[in-house]
Amino acid sequence: MSTLPRDTERKYAIIRAIDALERPTLQDIAGETGIPAGSVKRQLTSIRQEFKVKILFIRDPGSPEGANGYYALEGWGILDRDAFLRHFGG
């Protein structure tokens, strides 16, 4: 059983999902983590602010108003990628 707070576990699960999945949509991340899509969106904001992780939303130019797209992890911020994946890689 993990000793991490639930909120931290969720953030780590989202980071793992974005790193592991190819071109993950919000729905992909929610499905992979079991976290509701609305909570994923809130957590993404928090991850960006707390850990300075650079997570981009890449818009699909063919979708109406660019509403569709996927997430890409472009920088690990204050996290060490290798250490993170070694400890929390799933």
C-alpha positions as CSV (number, residue, x, y, z in Angstrom):
1,M,0.0,0.0,0.0
2,S,1.3,3.4,-0.9
3,T,2.2,6.0,1.7
4,L,1.6,8.9,-0.7
5,P,-1.4,11.1,-0.3
6,R,-4.2,10.4,-2.8
7,D,-3.7,13.7,-4.5
8,T,0.0,13.0,-5.1
9,E,-0.8,9.5,-6.3
10,R,-3.2,11.0,-8.9
11,K,-0.7,13.5,-10.1
12,Y,1.9,10.8,-10.5
13,A,-0.5,8.5,-12.3
14,I,-1.3,11.3,-14.8
15,I,2.3,12.0,-15.4
16,R,3.0,8.3,-16.0
17,A,0.1,8.0,-18.4
18,I,1.1,11.0,-20.5
19,D,4.7,9.7,-20.6
20,A,3.6,6.1,-21.5
21,L,0.7,6.7,-24.0
22,E,1.2,7.8,-27.5
23,R,-0.6,11.0,-28.2
24,P,-3.0,10.7,-25.2
25,T,-6.3,12.6,-25.2
26,L,-8.0,13.6,-22.0
27,Q,-10.2,10.6,-22.3
28,D,-7.2,8.3,-22.8
29,I,-5.6,9.7,-19.6
30,A,-8.8,9.3,-17.7
31,G,-9.2,5.7,-18.9
32,E,-5.6,4.8,-18.1
33,T,-5.7,6.3,-14.6
34,G,-9.3,5.8,-13.6
35,I,-9.5,9.5,-12.7
36,P,-12.5,11.4,-14.0
37,A,-11.7,13.7,-16.9
38,G,-12.7,16.9,-15.0
39,S,-10.3,15.9,-12.2
40,V,-7.5,15.2,-14.7
41,K,-7.9,18.7,-16.1
42,R,-7.6,20.2,-12.6
43,Q,-4.7,18.0,-11.8
44,L,-2.9,19.0,-15.0
45,T,-3.0,22.7,-13.9
46,S,-1.7,21.7,-10.5
47,I,1.1,19.5,-11.9
48,R,2.3,22.4,-14.1
49,Q,2.4,24.8,-11.2
50,E,3.7,22.5,-8.5
51,F,6.3,20.5,-10.4
52,K,7.0,22.9,-13.2
53,V,6.4,20.0,-15.6
54,K,5.9,21.2,-19.2
55,I,2.7,19.5,-20.5
56,L,1.5,20.8,-23.8
57,F,-1.9,20.4,-25.4
58,I,-1.4,19.8,-29.1
59,R,-4.5,20.9,-30.9
60,D,-5.8,18.9,-33.9
61,P,-6.1,21.6,-36.6
62,G,-8.8,19.6,-38.3
63,S,-11.2,19.8,-35.3
64,P,-13.7,22.6,-34.9
65,E,-12.1,25.5,-33.0
66,G,-9.1,23.2,-32.2
67,A,-11.1,21.5,-29.4
68,N,-9.6,18.1,-30.0
69,G,-6.0,17.1,-29.5
70,Y,-3.6,15.3,-27.3
71,Y,-1.2,15.9,-24.4
72,A,2.6,15.8,-24.7
73,L,5.1,15.9,-21.9
74,E,7.8,18.2,-23.1
75,G,9.8,18.8,-19.9
76,W,10.0,17.2,-16.5
77,G,10.4,20.4,-14.5
78,I,11.8,19.8,-11.0
79,L,11.3,16.0,-11.4
80,D,14.1,13.7,-12.4
81,R,12.6,11.5,-15.1
82,D,14.7,8.5,-14.5
83,A,14.3,8.5,-10.7
84,F,10.5,9.1,-11.1
85,L,10.0,6.2,-13.5
86,R,12.2,4.0,-11.3
87,H,10.1,4.7,-8.3
88,F,6.6,5.4,-9.7
89,G,6.7,3.9,-13.2
90,G,3.9,1.6,-12.5
